[in-house]
Amino acid sequence: MFFRNRTRHADQLELRFAVAVPAQGSSGGVAAPANPLRNLDDEPESPQRLLKEVLLQARALNRSTLSAAKRLKLTCGLQQRLWPTLAAARDALRKNEAGVPEPQPQRELLDMADQAIHALNAGYQLAVQADYRVDERHGRAEHARILEGSVRVLELTHLQQRLRALRYQPLPPDVWRTVNTLFCLLSRADAVAMPVTALCDDRLLVDNDGTTRPLHIYSLIQAFGLFDCFAWSKRRQRFLDSYCTALPDALVITYLPKMAVGGVVRFTHAHQDAPPRRTAEQGCSHRILIDCNALAESVRRDKETGRQNLAHASGPTASCLAGLPPLARRPILRAMWRNLEHGVPPHRPDQGERHSCDFRLETGFDRVSQHLQIVFTRDQAKREQLLCNAAFAGRSATQGEDAATTRGTEWLVVQQTDHHTVLSTKETRYTKPIALGALAVYGIGDEGFLRPTLGEVARILRLDEGQILIGITRRARFGTLVNVFATVGEDGTDTSSAQVPCLLAFDDDLGWCVISSPRSSLPVGCPIQIRTRQLRVTTRLRGLRAITPHFMLFELDAMLPRLGTPSYPSGRRRHRHSRIIVTSHLRGISESTEEQRRPRRRPG
């Protein structure tokens, strides 16, 4: 029986799957349906062993000539056996805020998981390809198999997208093309909302009756493409799924739209091999319109509510916001709004923009503090040591398998403005640890590294060819080490006994600010006293401008006496005036602060 009553489409849909159909007559070593699953009955010694076995069996099935029904059944069995291992790897990765490089055991495990997902998806694509008819004259059994195979690909792609995002990797182009093609195929059969028994365990994908729907999975896959998840910490990426799922019509996806929709919209089509774009591609016949207006309105409303108090937010997304730390809510909503309003940066910048220069970079609160301490030191030996080690700061790795590998890890500047810098380098197992949200100190050449800029690692993108892109946002043009005390009284006379080592920083746009480790207990609005060897500055932490797992940046109260405009000690002054100390930059401070200086002893 064929579905002749369905709407016929004028343009035929061509499947452009990147899988090779097995040659006729080749058994590929699979003699019976039970053979591929036989070696998976016993519990393997490790997840790596299970992944390796599933990968071997899936590839053997993909080389075999099987009916679509048998191929679908065997591939589903492999997916069902493997899913708990893949989900455990995903959950463990969400709790790990490490960036690059990956530990070798983790890298091998996740690389094999990616290959296993790719092999399983190839099996489902072969099953769909065998049943698909270009004239869309599908029987009930064929239609059911196409629906189930398409849903399994979407389930695995959703998991693969999350695993790769947690590793700062984008989805491969052929995967985007496959899910777009399958969605169009199901749309033409009016099957995008049909329930299918789920094999995945994600509570955001599975209904109460244990089923899932292709439209819901596809919407969450596309939603991830709307946002720059490579600028999100791993613990925050889950928030994207929760927020979009909480809105009934976060994304309204229409195949072959009859009319244009204004506002925030994105476009894709059946054979697009990239995330949704802001403009529609000309000449494509299988267009998909993604209406993001409901999502954008909710983000805008929650962002505006956050200016007063997000704790009292109401609506469908209130529970999602309640699950975030209060200090992280507004930054996340601002980032979401920027992505919806302006789009996301391209994954692969123009190669012609790259240029080589003596770029120096160090990351991490402790390494930044050590670097600034040496910048202001009077010890000539320490300064010489800094300049000696600065040569290694110009590369992402200080050693490698051979000299050629080490030379290939120089930092290449891809894009550079006053406030943003994008760098590229080759990733090796010796790459310096770089985490998303880490504090960074950087400059160009010896002079730039002795007068460094402070920034934040705002984006990490790992490309498949072994290259990584690092995006840095400038936070301050000047920084130095100070001790901060939380004061008890408004006059600042009584202070707590514990001192908090912090960085006192200055930027022309922000003014003076304090950068502290996340381990410190300084709250917003806290009255503090900044102490150096000769100065006592009483002020207040007025607002939190940045919070990451690695540091917090506070504005200082602008109504209190200000410090002067700072500058790093020049090389000439550093040699001519041996008495210059760490606090030599604090000039132009108010009269009330001057009174707190220790009086000089009179001669005699």
C-alpha positions in Angstrom: 0.0 0.0 0.0 1.4 3.4 -1.0 0.6 6.8 0.5 -0.9 8.3 -2.6 -3.0 10.7 -0.5 0.0 12.7 0.7 0.8 16.0 -0.9 3.1 15.6 -3.9 6.0 17.9 -4.2 7.2 19.3 -7.5 10.9 19.1 -6.7 12.4 15.7 -5.9 14.6 15.3 -2.9 18.0 13.8 -3.6 19.9 12.0 -0.8 23.5 13.1 -0.7 24.7 10.8 2.1 28.5 10.5 2.3 28.3 6.6 2.6 29.2 4.0 0.1 26.7 1.3 -0.7 28.1 -2.2 -0.2 29.0 -4.1 -3.4 26.4 -6.7 -4.3 27.5 -10.2 -3.4 29.8 -9.2 -0.6 29.1 -10.7 2.8 31.7 -8.7 4.6 32.2 -11.5 7.2 28.6 -11.2 8.6 26.9 -14.6 8.2 24.1 -14.3 10.7 22.2 -11.5 12.5 23.5 -12.7 15.9 27.2 -12.5 15.1 27.7 -8.8 15.3 26.3 -8.7 18.9 27.9 -11.9 20.1 31.1 -10.3 21.3 29.2 -7.6 23.2 27.3 -10.0 25.5 30.0 -10.0 28.2 31.0 -6.9 30.1 34.2 -5.6 28.5 37.3 -4.8 30.6 37.1 -1.0 29.8 35.0 1.5 27.8 37.8 1.6 25.2 37.4 -2.2 24.6 33.6 -1.8 24.2 34.1 1.1 21.8 36.6 -0.7 19.8 34.4 -3.8 19.5 31.4 -1.8 18.5 33.4 0.1 15.9 34.7 -3.1 14.4 31.2 -4.6 14.3 29.5 -1.5 12.9 32.1 -1.2 10.1 31.7 -4.9 9.2 27.9 -4.4 9.0 28.4 -1.3 6.8 30.5 -3.4 4.4 27.9 -6.2 4.2 25.0 -6.6 1.9 22.0 -6.8 4.1 18.3 -6.0 3.8 17.3 -2.6 5.2 15.2 -4.3 7.9 18.1 -6.5 9.1 20.6 -3.7 8.9 18.4 -1.4 10.9 17.8 -4.1 13.6 21.5 -4.9 14.0 22.6 -1.2 14.1 19.9 -0.4 16.7 21.3 -3.3 18.8 24.8 -1.8 18.7 23.5 1.6 19.5 21.5 0.3 22.5 24.6 -1.5 23.8 26.9 1.4 23.4 24.7 4.3 24.6 25.3 4.0 28.4 29.1 4.3 27.7 28.7 7.3 25.5 26.3 9.0 27.9 28.8 8.4 30.8 31.6 10.0 28.8 29.4 13.0 28.1 28.4 13.5 31.7 32.0 13.2 32.9 33.2 15.7 30.3 30.6 18.2 31.5 32.2 18.3 35.0 35.7 18.9 33.6 36.6 22.5 32.9 40.0 21.7 31.4 40.6 23.1 27.9 43.5 22.1 25.7 45.4 19.9 25.5 43.3 16.8 26.3 44.9 14.1 28.4 45.9 11.3 26.1 43.5 8.6 27.5 40.6 11.0 27.3 41.5 12.0 23.7 41.7 8.4 22.6 38.4 7.5 24.2 36.5 10.4 22.8 38.1 10.0 19.3 37.0 6.4 19.3 33.5 7.4 20.5 33.2 9.9 17.6 34.3 7.2 15.1 31.7 4.8 16.6 28.9 7.3 16.3 30.0 8.0 12.7 29.9 4.3 11.9 26.5 3.7 13.4 25.1 6.7 11.6 26.5 5.3 8.3 24.6 2.1 9.0 21.3 4.0 9.5 21.9 6.0 6.3 22.5 2.8 4.3 19.1 1.5 5.6 17.3 4.7 4.7 19.0 4.8 1.4 17.9 1.3 0.6 14.2 2.0 1.3 14.0 5.5 -0.1 12.3 6.2 -3.4 12.7 9.5 -5.2 9.1 9.4 -6.3 8.1 9.0 -2.6 6.0 5.9 -3.3 6.8 4.3 0.1 4.9 1.4 1.6 4.1 1.2 5.3 7.1 -0.9 6.2 9.5 1.2 4.2 8.0 4.4 5.7 8.4 3.0 9.3 12.0 2.0 8.7 12.8 5.4 7.2 11.3 7.1 10.2 13.1 5.0 12.7 16.4 5.2 10.9 16.1 9.0 10.7 15.3 9.3 14.4 18.3 7.2 15.3 20.6 9.4 13.2 19.2 12.5 15.0 19.6 10.9 18.4 23.2 10.1 17.7 23.9 13.4 16.1 22.5 15.3 19.1 24.9 13.3 21.4 27.8 13.7 19.0 27.2 17.5 18.8 27.3 17.8 22.6 30.4 15.6 22.9 32.2 17.6 20.3 31.1 21.0 21.7 32.5 19.9 25.1 35.8 19.3 23.3 35.4 22.7 21.5 34.9 20.9 18.1 32.2 21.8 15.6 30.1 19.2 13.8 31.6 18.0 10.5 29.9 19.4 7.4 28.6 16.0 6.2 26.8 15.6 9.5 25.0 18.9 9.1 24.0 17.9 5.6 22.7 14.5 6.7 20.4 15.9 9.5 19.1 18.6 7.2 18.3 16.1 4.4 16.6 13.7 6.8 14.4 16.5 8.2 13.3 17.5 4.8 12.6 13.8 3.9 10.4 13.5 7.0 8.7 16.8 6.4 7.7 15.7 2.9 6.1 12.6 4.5 4.4 14.6 7.3 6.3 12.6 9.9 8.3 15.2 11.8 6.0 15.1 14.8 5.4 11.3 14.9 6.5 9.6 18.2 9.2 7.0 18.0 10.5 4.8 20.8 13.7 6.5 22.1 17.0 4.8 22.6 18.6 7.9 24.1 18.4 8.7 27.8 18.3 12.5 27.7 15.4 13.6 29.7 15.1 16.7 27.5 14.5 14.5 24.5 12.3 11.7 25.9 8.6 12.1 26.6 6.9 10.5 29.6 5.9 7.5 27.5 9.5 6.8 26.5 9.1 8.2 23.0 10.8 11.0 21.2 9.9 13.1 18.1 12.2 14.0 15.2 11.2 17.7 15.2 12.2 18.1 18.8 15.6 16.6 18.4 16.2 18.5 15.1 15.2 21.8 16.8 17.8 21.3 19.6 20.5 20.4 17.1 19.7 23.6 15.2 19.5 25.7 18.4 23.1 24.7 19.2 24.1 26.2 15.9 22.5 29.5 16.8 24.9 30.1 19.6 28.7 30.3 20.0 28.9 27.3 22.3 32.7 27.4 22.0 32.6 30.6 24.2 30.6 28.8 26.9 32.0 26.9 29.8 31.2 23.2 29.7 28.9 23.4 32.7 26.9 26.1 31.0 26.4 24.4 27.6 23.6 22.2 29.1 21.7 25.4 29.9 21.1 26.0 26.2 19.1 22.8 25.9 17.2 23.4 29.1 16.3 27.0 28.1 15.1 26.1 24.6 13.1 23.0 25.9 11.4 25.2 28.5 9.8 27.3 25.7 7.0 25.5 23.8 7.8 27.3 20.5 11.4 28.5 21.0 12.0 27.6 17.3 9.3 27.3 14.7 10.8 25.3 11.8 9.0 25.3 8.5 9.9 23.3 5.4 9.3 25.2 2.1 7.8 28.3 3.8 5.1 30.1 1.8 5.8 33.5 3.2 8.7 35.4 4.7 8.8 36.0 8.5 10.4 39.1 9.9 12.5 39.6 13.1 15.1 37.1 14.1 15.1 34.3 11.5 17.7 31.8 10.2 17.8 29.7 7.0 19.0 26.3 6.0 18.2 23.8 3.3 18.3 20.1 2.7 21.9 20.0 1.6 23.4 22.7 3.7 26.6 21.5 5.4 26.8 24.2 8.1 24.8 25.7 10.9 21.8 27.9 10.0 22.6 31.2 8.3 21.2 34.7 8.6 20.4 34.8 4.9 18.8 32.3 2.6 21.0 30.7 -0.1 19.9 31.6 -3.5 18.8 28.8 -5.9 18.1 26.1 -3.3 14.8 24.3 -3.7 14.5 22.6 -0.3 14.6 25.7 2.0 14.0 25.5 5.7 13.0 28.6 7.7 13.8 28.8 11.4 11.7 31.4 13.2 13.6 32.4 16.4 11.4 35.2 17.5 9.9 33.5 20.5 13.3 32.5 21.7 14.7 36.0 21.1 11.8 37.6 22.9 12.3 35.3 25.9 16.0 36.0 26.1 15.4 39.8 25.8 12.8 39.7 28.5 14.9 37.7 30.9 17.9 39.9 30.2 15.9 43.0 31.0 14.5 41.4 34.1 18.0 40.6 35.2 18.7 44.3 35.6 16.4 44.3 38.6 16.5 40.9 40.1 16.5 37.6 38.2 15.6 35.8 41.4 12.0 37.0 40.9 11.9 36.0 37.2 8.7 34.3 36.1 7.6 32.4 33.1 8.5 29.1 31.3 12.3 29.8 31.7 12.2 30.6 35.5 13.2 27.1 36.6 16.1 27.1 34.1 17.4 30.5 35.4 17.0 29.3 39.0 19.5 26.5 38.2 22.2 29.0 37.3 24.4 30.8 39.9 22.9 34.3 40.3 26.1 36.0 39.2 26.2 34.0 35.9 22.7 34.6 34.7 23.1 38.1 33.2 26.4 37.4 31.4 24.9 34.2 29.8 21.7 36.0 28.7 23.7 38.9 27.3 25.8 36.4 25.3 22.7 34.7 24.0 21.2 38.0 22.9 24.4 39.0 21.1 24.4 35.7 19.2 20.7 36.0 18.2 21.2 39.6 17.2 24.5 39.5 15.4 25.1 35.8 14.7 28.2 33.7 15.7 31.8 34.0 14.5 32.8 31.7 11.6 34.4 28.4 12.5 37.1 28.9 9.9 38.5 32.4 9.5 40.1 33.6 6.3 43.5 32.0 5.9 44.8 35.2 4.2 44.3 37.2 7.5 46.9 35.1 9.4 50.2 36.8 10.0 53.2 35.8 12.1 54.6 38.0 14.8 56.5 37.6 18.1 53.3 37.1 20.0 53.7 36.2 23.7 51.0 34.6 25.8 50.7 33.1 29.3 47.4 32.0 30.9 46.2 31.2 34.4 45.8 33.4 37.5 49.0 32.1 39.1 51.2 32.5 36.0 49.8 36.0 35.3 50.6 37.0 38.9 54.1 35.7 38.6 54.6 37.5 35.4 53.4 40.9 36.8 55.6 40.4 39.8 58.7 40.1 37.7 57.6 43.1 35.5 57.8 45.3 38.6 60.7 43.7 40.3 64.0 45.5 40.9 65.9 42.2 40.6 67.8 42.4 37.4 68.4 38.6 37.3 64.6 37.9 37.5 64.0 40.3 34.6 66.7 38.6 32.5 65.1 35.3 33.3 61.7 36.6 32.2 63.1 37.7 28.9 64.9 34.4 28.5 61.6 32.5 29.1 59.6 34.9 27.0 60.9 33.1 23.9 58.9 30.1 25.0 55.9 32.2 25.6 55.8 32.9 21.9 54.8 29.3 21.2 52.0 27.2 22.4 54.3 24.3 23.2 57.9 24.4 24.5 58.8 20.9 23.3 57.6 18.3 20.8 58.3 15.1 19.1 60.9 16.8 16.9 62.1 20.3 16.1 59.7 20.7 13.2 56.7 20.1 15.5 57.9 22.7 18.0 58.5 25.3 15.3 54.9 24.7 14.1 53.5 25.7 17.5 54.2 29.4 17.0 51.2 31.7 17.6 49.8 33.1 14.4 47.6 36.2 14.7 44.4 35.7 12.8 42.5 38.8 13.8 43.4 41.7 16.0 41.5 44.8 17.2 41.9 47.0 20.3 39.6 44.7 22.3 39.8 41.2 20.6 42.6 39.0 19.4 42.2 35.6 17.6 45.2 33.3 17.5 46.0 30.1 15.8 48.5 27.4 16.6 49.1 23.7 16.1 47.9 21.6 19.0 50.2 18.9 20.4 50.2 16.8 23.6 52.8 19.3 24.8 50.6 22.4 24.3 50.5 24.7 27.3 47.3 24.2 29.3 44.7 26.8 28.1 41.3 26.8 29.7 38.2 28.7 28.6 37.7 31.7 30.9 41.3 31.7 32.1 43.1 35.0 32.8 45.7 35.8 30.2 48.7 38.2 29.9 50.0 38.9 26.5 52.1 41.3 24.3 54.2 41.4 21.2 57.9 41.1 21.5 60.1 41.8 24.6 58.7 45.3 25.1 55.1 44.2 24.8 55.6 41.4 27.2 57.2 43.7 29.8 54.2 46.1 29.3 51.6 43.4 29.0 47.8 43.5 28.4 45.5 41.5 30.6 42.7 39.5 28.9 40.4 36.5 29.1 40.4 33.4 27.0 36.9 33.9 25.6 36.8 31.2 22.9 38.5 27.9 22.1 37.9 26.1 18.8 39.6 22.9 17.9 39.7 22.1 14.2 40.0 18.6 12.8 43.4 19.1 11.2 45.1 19.6 14.5 44.8 23.4 14.6 43.3 25.3 17.5 41.9 28.9 17.5 42.1 30.9 20.7 40.0 34.1 21.1 41.1 36.6 23.8 39.0 39.5 25.0 41.0 42.4 26.5 40.1 43.2 30.1 42.8 45.7 31.1 45.8 47.4 29.7 47.6 47.5 33.0 47.8 45.3 36.1 49.8 44.8 39.2 49.7 42.8 42.4 48.1 44.1 45.6 46.6 42.8 48.8 42.9 43.4 49.5 41.2 43.3 52.9 37.5 43.2 53.4 36.7 46.1 55.8 34.2 45.8 58.7 33.4 49.5 59.1 32.5 52.1 56.5 35.6 54.1 57.5 37.9 51.2 56.7 39.7 51.4 60.0 38.8 47.8 61.1 39.6 45.0 58.6 39.4 41.3 58.6 42.6 39.5 59.5 42.8 37.6 56.2 44.3 39.3 53.2 43.3 38.3 49.6 46.0 38.5 47.0 44.5 40.2 43.9 45.4 42.1 40.8 44.7 45.8 40.6 44.0 46.6 37.0 43.1 49.6 34.8 41.5 49.9 31.5 40.5 53.1 29.7 36.9 52.0 29.2 36.4 50.4 32.6 38.6 52.4 34.9 40.2 50.8 38.0 39.1 47.3 38.8 40.1 44.4 41.0 40.7 40.8 39.7 40.5 38.1 42.2 40.7 34.3 42.2 37.4 32.5 42.4 38.6 31.0 45.6 38.3 34.3 47.3 35.2 35.3 49.2 34.8 38.9 48.1 31.1 39.7 47.4 29.7 42.4 45.2 29.3 45.6 47.2 31.9 44.7 49.7 33.9 47.6 51.2 37.6 46.9 50.9 41.0 48.3 51.5 43.7 47.9 48.9 47.2 47.8 50.5 50.6 48.0 49.0 53.9 48.8 50.7 53.2 52.5 51.0 49.5 53.0 50.2 46.1 52.4 51.7 43.2 52.8 49.4 39.7 52.4 50.8 37.0 51.7 48.2 34.1 49.4 47.4 33.5 46.5 44.9 30.8 48.3 42.9 29.9 45.7 40.3 30.9 42.3 38.8 32.0 42.7 35.2 33.3 39.2 34.6 33.0 35.9 36.3 34.5 32.6 35.1 35.6 29.4 36.7 39.1 31.0 36.9 38.8 34.6 38.0 36.3 37.4 38.9 36.6 41.0 37.8 35.1 43.8 40.0 34.6 47.5 39.2 35.7 49.8 41.9 33.4 52.4 43.3 33.6 55.5 41.1 32.4 57.9 43.8 35.3 57.3 46.1 38.8 58.8 45.6 40.4 57.6 42.4 43.9 56.5 41.6 45.9 58.1 38.9 46.3 56.9 35.4 48.9 54.1 35.6 51.7 53.0 33.4 54.3 50.3 33.5 57.9 51.2 34.4 59.9 51.8 31.3 63.1 50.0 30.6 65.1 53.2 31.0 63.6 54.1 34.3 63.9 50.5 35.5 67.7 50.8 35.2 68.2 54.4 36.3 66.1 54.4 39.4 66.9 51.4 41.5 64.4 52.4 44.2 61.3 51.9 42.0 59.1 49.3 43.7 55.9 47.6 42.9 53.7 50.5 43.9 55.6 53.1 41.8 52.6 53.4 39.4 50.1 54.6 42.0 50.2 58.4 41.5 47.7 61.1 41.6 45.7 59.6 44.4 43.5 61.6 46.6 44.5 63.7 49.6 42.7 61.4 52.1 44.8 58.5 51.0 48.0 60.5 51.2 47.3 61.1 54.9 47.6 57.4 55.5 51.2 57.2 54.4 53.7 56.6 57.1 55.5 59.9 58.0 59.1 60.1 57.2 61.7 60.2 59.9 63.3 63.5 60.4 67.1 63.5 60.3 68.7 63.4 63.7 
